[in-house]
């Protein structure tokens, strides 16, 4: 409690100098404090600050009252590097990191700011071992938020490395389905193209590994048609053998 009081005292002091009127943009960084204005009565903002040893503290800031601590954010919303509220303020998306690895949690905003306990976010986007970043929200013609878009070199939902590029993907907030928003070839021709044209040996090996992981129809036939350099032939032989081996449970 004493730690919270010290923290809120600092926040109030800083904010009193930066938010002189309501509503100037509260969604700005204040020496590591991140805030986003809430579309509610009064001048309020949702804020988070990271600590060195105890993760992230979430709170609601208002010039009229003391900050309100949010005691029950989803367990994974710790060490937050960035967060975003949907345009209609029905969702919150937080980019966090665990042991240096980034991931995005998406959860309804209303229970979050109402301090309703929830162990897990509604959606968790984990690109391990690849990277991820927030991109934008999509709304329908009524202004209702329908999708969260993000950038990653992890191929959602296939679970493989895109290797040579980062693509934008969009999460459907109703169904949880994830689809690329950019033009991506189907996985088989995409990885075959890398095998044929990449000048980097590691990229070709990564493409072979992705094809073995996916085990798509037509993979073996496509691989046998390739003319690969001699240094890749052992990898190709091993990949073909693995395509015939049972899938590990």
Beta strands, then each sheet from edge to edge (+ up, - down):
strand 1: 29-30
strand 2: 33-37
strand 3: 44-50
strand 4: 56-62
strand 5: 68-70
strand 6: 80-85
strand 7: 91-98
strand 8: 101-108
strand 9: 123-126
strand 10: 132-139
strand 11: 145-152
strand 12: 154-155
strand 13: 160-161
strand 14: 167-172
strand 15: 178-180
sheet 1: 1+ 2- 3+ 4- 5+
sheet 2: 6+ 7- 8+ 9-
sheet 3: 10+ 11- 14+ 15-
sheet 4: 12+ 13-
end
